[in-house]
Amino acid sequence: MAFNPEEKQMIKEALSLYVQLASQQYPPQQVEGLAKVIRGIVTKLETVQVDGEEGAVKPAGISDEWYEAVCTTCEKLSFDGCGDPITSKFPGKCDPILKYERVKMLASK
């Protein structure tokens, strides 16, 4: 999934307008919670691949070798990083990377 820069800007502006409208109708605590969620969306939007860019977002804590050999073919990789809950807590400890390292170790013997 990729957005061009104009699409990204349009989404940011729409979210900003939404917060402004919500602040007129909802109590401040609810608006603060909404603003927090929207900041997370905007942060993710910044990491989304732009049309014409190569590659997707490499998950935090993952080496270039693991990313190229394992992550690029994994179905859990999404536009905002790895969707595997194990990898989000323990980078490099998911089954595909552990299997890759095991095969690499056996091949070196």
PLY file of the C-alpha trace (Angstrom):
ply
format ascii 1.0
element vertex 109
property float x
property float y
property float z
element edge 108
property int vertex1
property int vertex2
end_header
0.00 0.00 0.00
1.41 3.35 -0.99
0.29 6.94 -0.91
1.58 9.85 -2.91
2.57 12.98 -0.95
-0.67 14.80 -1.82
-2.74 11.89 -0.45
-0.73 11.86 2.78
-1.26 15.60 3.20
-4.99 15.25 2.53
-5.30 12.54 5.20
-3.43 14.70 7.74
-5.65 17.69 7.00
-8.80 15.57 7.28
-7.70 14.19 10.65
-6.89 17.70 11.87
-10.32 18.93 10.82
-11.91 15.93 12.53
-10.22 16.79 15.84
-11.36 20.39 15.53
-14.96 19.32 14.96
-14.82 16.74 17.74
-13.50 19.36 20.18
-16.71 21.33 19.65
-18.94 18.35 20.46
-17.11 16.15 22.96
-15.70 16.72 26.46
-11.98 17.59 26.71
-10.97 14.15 28.05
-12.56 12.40 25.10
-10.91 14.83 22.66
-7.51 14.20 24.28
-7.95 10.45 23.78
-8.98 11.00 20.19
-6.01 13.29 19.58
-3.66 10.62 20.95
-5.05 8.04 18.52
-4.78 10.50 15.63
-1.14 11.28 16.50
-0.47 7.54 16.24
-2.16 7.42 12.85
-0.13 10.38 11.61
3.07 8.73 12.86
2.21 5.55 10.96
1.30 7.61 7.92
4.82 9.07 7.90
6.26 5.56 7.62
3.98 4.46 4.77
5.76 3.91 1.51
5.27 6.69 -1.04
4.57 5.77 -4.66
7.89 5.34 -6.40
9.89 4.55 -3.26
11.52 1.17 -2.95
10.86 -1.23 -0.09
8.61 -1.14 2.91
9.24 -0.12 6.48
11.86 -2.31 8.15
10.67 -3.37 11.62
12.60 -1.90 14.54
15.44 -4.08 15.82
15.66 -6.17 12.66
18.99 -6.34 10.85
19.27 -5.63 7.13
20.23 -9.28 6.57
17.11 -10.58 8.34
14.93 -8.07 6.57
16.21 -9.00 3.11
16.31 -12.76 3.69
13.18 -13.27 5.80
10.93 -10.26 6.34
10.40 -9.32 2.70
8.75 -12.70 2.07
6.82 -12.91 5.35
3.04 -12.49 5.20
3.06 -10.68 8.57
5.01 -7.71 7.19
2.69 -4.77 6.59
3.10 -1.16 5.53
3.78 -0.07 9.10
6.19 -2.84 10.12
5.87 -6.36 11.43
2.46 -7.57 12.56
3.87 -10.45 14.60
3.37 -9.80 18.34
6.54 -11.71 19.24
8.71 -9.58 16.95
7.24 -6.37 18.33
8.31 -7.40 21.84
11.46 -9.34 20.95
12.93 -8.30 17.57
14.49 -11.24 15.76
12.81 -13.89 17.90
9.99 -14.83 15.51
9.88 -18.33 14.03
10.90 -17.38 10.46
14.04 -15.56 11.64
14.94 -18.32 14.12
14.56 -20.93 11.34
16.70 -18.80 9.02
19.44 -18.53 11.63
19.28 -22.28 12.33
19.63 -23.14 8.63
22.48 -20.62 8.29
24.27 -22.12 11.29
23.90 -25.68 9.96
25.09 -24.64 6.51
28.26 -23.11 7.98
29.28 -26.38 9.66
0 1
1 2
2 3
3 4
4 5
5 6
6 7
7 8
8 9
9 10
10 11
11 12
12 13
13 14
14 15
15 16
16 17
17 18
18 19
19 20
20 21
21 22
22 23
23 24
24 25
25 26
26 27
27 28
28 29
29 30
30 31
31 32
32 33
33 34
34 35
35 36
36 37
37 38
38 39
39 40
40 41
41 42
42 43
43 44
44 45
45 46
46 47
47 48
48 49
49 50
50 51
51 52
52 53
53 54
54 55
55 56
56 57
57 58
58 59
59 60
60 61
61 62
62 63
63 64
64 65
65 66
66 67
67 68
68 69
69 70
70 71
71 72
72 73
73 74
74 75
75 76
76 77
77 78
78 79
79 80
80 81
81 82
82 83
83 84
84 85
85 86
86 87
87 88
88 89
89 90
90 91
91 92
92 93
93 94
94 95
95 96
96 97
97 98
98 99
99 100
100 101
101 102
102 103
103 104
104 105
105 106
106 107
107 108
